[in-house]
Amino acid sequence: MTVMPDTPNRGFSRHIPLIVMLVVAVIGGLTLRDHISFETLRQNRESLLTFRDQNLPGMAAVFLLAYVTVVAFSLPGAAIASITGGFLFGLGLGVCLNVTAATIGACLIFLAAQLGIGAVVSARLETSEGKLKRLKDGLRENEISILLLLRLVPAVPFFVANLLPALVGVKFGNFVWTTALGIVPGAIVFTWIGVGLGEVFDRGETPDLSLLWEPQILGPMLGLCGLAALPMVVRVLRDRNGI
């Protein structure tokens, strides 16, 4: 079998999925920000609940597709989508749907980036020396801990946590399960807010997302970050002590 050379056109075509995602993200950020809001959800509250009561599987499918689209194209409203999951489906099913949709969307970004620019960056890291080689080796040794930290640290944007692993060549399997596991704590918090959203609307109020930074929420999240980082700390101490 003859192996076709990687022509410039074929090389560029690998970048098309990520380019499309970035273009849609920019357009969506400029045009949808005012439409994906709690006010929109408030206005369509009754119709959404009616459709859910009449066709729960259909509502779940539509929600999954919409949430995956929001995540995959980095559109505004991911937090509102998570809260909507709790509002429509309750805590248990809402968390399952939120985690599933966010994980699928994250995987689509990862694969698009890995296919294009990620392949170029990973190839250069593989042949690198000096500081880059030490960076590559450190990433490989602590891959799981770093992936979990990217998900658990509240300050890391979700898009960044999806893109960076693809650029440094982490294993797709590790990316999938650490994403699904790492977003569970945040998904529980957002879904729980959604469970009480109806009462908030009845009072004529809007959810206060600043509570996400309250000590009772932030403390456990930081504790999980510490657990995720523990293997790296232990490995560094062992290396220093020659154990």
GIDA-V35429 format. One record per pair of residues at least 24 apart in sequence whose ideal C-beta (glycine too) atoms are under 10 Angstrom apart, sorted by the first residue. I is the first residue (numbers start at 1). J is the second residue. Records with the same first field share a line. If there is no record, write none. Layout:
I = J + J
This chain:
11 = 116 + 119 + 120
12 = 116
13 = 115 + 116
14 = 112 + 114 + 115 + 116 + 117 + 118 + 119 + 120
15 = 112 + 113 + 115 + 116 + 117 + 119 + 120
16 = 112 + 115 + 116
17 = 72 + 108 + 109 + 111 + 112 + 113 + 114 + 115 + 116
18 = 109 + 111 + 112 + 113 + 114 + 115 + 116 + 117 + 118 + 163 + 166
19 = 112 + 116 + 117
20 = 73 + 112
21 = 72 + 73 + 74 + 108 + 109 + 112 + 113 + 159 + 163
22 = 73 + 74 + 112 + 113 + 159
23 = 73
24 = 69 + 72 + 73 + 74 + 75
25 = 72 + 73 + 74 + 75 + 76 + 109 + 159
26 = 73 + 74
27 = 73 + 75
28 = 69 + 70 + 73 + 74 + 75 + 76 + 77
29 = 73 + 74 + 75 + 76
30 = 76
31 = 75 + 76
32 = 70 + 73 + 75 + 76 + 77
33 = 75 + 76 + 77
34 = 76
35 = 76 + 77
36 = 66 + 70 + 75 + 76 + 77 + 78 + 79 + 80 + 81 + 84
37 = 76 + 77 + 80 + 206
38 = 77 + 80 + 83 + 84 + 197 + 200 + 201 + 205 + 206 + 207 + 209
39 = 206
40 = 77 + 80
41 = 77 + 80 + 81 + 83 + 84 + 87 + 88 + 194 + 197 + 201 + 207
42 = 197 + 200 + 201 + 204 + 206
45 = 87 + 88 + 197 + 198 + 201
48 = 84 + 87 + 88
49 = 87 + 88 + 198
51 = 88
52 = 87 + 88 + 89
56 = 88 + 89 + 93
59 = 88 + 89 + 97
60 = 85 + 88 + 89 + 93 + 94 + 96 + 97 + 100
61 = 97
63 = 88 + 89 + 94 + 97 + 98 + 101
64 = 97 + 98 + 100 + 101 + 104 + 105
65 = 101 + 104
66 = 101
67 = 97 + 98 + 100 + 101 + 102 + 104 + 105
68 = 100 + 101 + 102 + 103 + 104 + 105 + 106 + 107 + 108
69 = 101 + 105 + 108
70 = 101 + 102 + 105
71 = 101 + 102 + 103 + 104 + 105 + 106 + 107 + 108 + 109 + 158 + 159 + 162
72 = 101 + 102 + 104 + 105 + 106 + 107 + 108 + 109 + 112 + 162
73 = 105 + 108 + 109 + 159
74 = 105 + 109 + 157 + 158 + 159 + 162 + 163
75 = 105
78 = 102 + 105 + 158 + 159 + 190
79 = 158 + 186 + 190 + 193 + 207 + 209 + 212
80 = 190 + 194 + 207 + 209
81 = 105 + 190 + 194
82 = 183 + 186 + 187 + 188 + 189 + 190 + 191 + 193 + 194
83 = 189 + 190 + 191 + 192 + 193 + 194 + 195 + 196 + 197 + 207 + 209
84 = 190 + 191 + 194 + 197
85 = 187 + 190 + 191 + 194 + 195
86 = 187 + 188 + 189 + 190 + 191 + 192 + 193 + 194 + 195 + 196 + 197
87 = 191 + 193 + 194 + 195 + 196 + 197 + 198 + 200 + 201 + 207
88 = 194 + 197
89 = 191 + 194 + 195
90 = 191 + 194 + 195
91 = 188 + 191 + 192 + 194 + 195
92 = 191
93 = 191
94 = 187 + 188 + 190 + 191 + 192 + 194 + 195
95 = 183 + 184 + 187 + 188 + 189 + 190 + 191 + 192 + 194
96 = 187 + 191
97 = 187 + 191
98 = 183 + 184 + 186 + 187 + 188 + 190 + 191 + 194
99 = 179 + 180 + 181 + 182 + 183 + 184 + 186 + 187 + 188 + 191
100 = 180 + 187
101 = 187
102 = 151 + 158 + 162 + 179 + 180 + 183 + 186 + 187
103 = 175 + 176 + 177 + 178 + 179 + 180 + 181 + 182 + 183 + 187
104 = 176 + 179 + 180
105 = 158 + 162 + 179
106 = 151 + 158 + 159 + 161 + 162 + 163 + 165 + 175 + 176 + 179 + 180 + 182 + 183
107 = 162 + 172 + 175 + 176 + 179 + 180
108 = 162
109 = 158 + 159 + 161 + 162 + 163 + 165 + 166
110 = 161 + 162 + 163 + 164 + 165 + 166 + 167 + 170 + 172 + 175 + 176 + 179
111 = 166 + 172 + 175
112 = 162 + 163 + 166
113 = 162 + 163 + 164 + 165 + 166 + 167
114 = 163 + 165 + 166 + 167 + 169 + 170 + 172 + 175
115 = 166
116 = 166
117 = 163 + 166 + 167
118 = 163 + 164 + 165 + 166 + 167 + 168 + 169 + 170
119 = 166 + 167 + 169
120 = 167
121 = 166 + 167 + 168 + 169
122 = 166 + 167 + 168 + 169 + 170
123 = 169
125 = 167 + 168 + 169
126 = 169
135 = 168
136 = 168 + 169
138 = 232 + 235 + 236
139 = 164 + 165 + 168 + 169 + 170
140 = 168 + 169 + 170 + 171
141 = 231 + 232 + 235 + 236 + 239
142 = 229 + 231 + 232 + 233 + 235 + 236
143 = 168 + 169 + 170 + 171 + 174 + 175 + 178
144 = 170 + 171 + 174 + 177 + 178 + 228 + 231 + 232
145 = 178 + 227 + 228 + 229 + 230 + 231 + 232 + 233 + 234 + 235
146 = 170 + 174 + 178 + 228 + 229 + 232
147 = 171 + 174 + 175 + 176 + 177 + 178 + 179 + 181 + 182 + 228
148 = 174 + 177 + 178 + 179 + 181 + 182 + 224 + 225 + 227 + 228 + 229 + 231
149 = 178 + 182 + 224 + 225 + 226 + 228 + 229 + 232
150 = 175 + 178 + 179 + 182 + 228
151 = 178 + 179 + 180 + 181 + 182 + 183 + 184 + 185 + 186 + 224 + 225 + 228
152 = 178 + 181 + 182 + 183 + 184 + 185 + 186 + 221 + 222 + 223 + 224 + 225 + 226 + 227 + 228 + 229
153 = 182 + 221 + 222 + 224 + 225 + 228 + 229
154 = 185 + 186 + 212 + 213 + 217 + 218 + 221 + 222 + 225
158 = 183 + 186
178 = 228
181 = 228
182 = 224 + 225 + 228
184 = 224
185 = 217 + 220 + 221 + 223 + 224
186 = 212 + 217 + 221
189 = 217 + 220 + 221
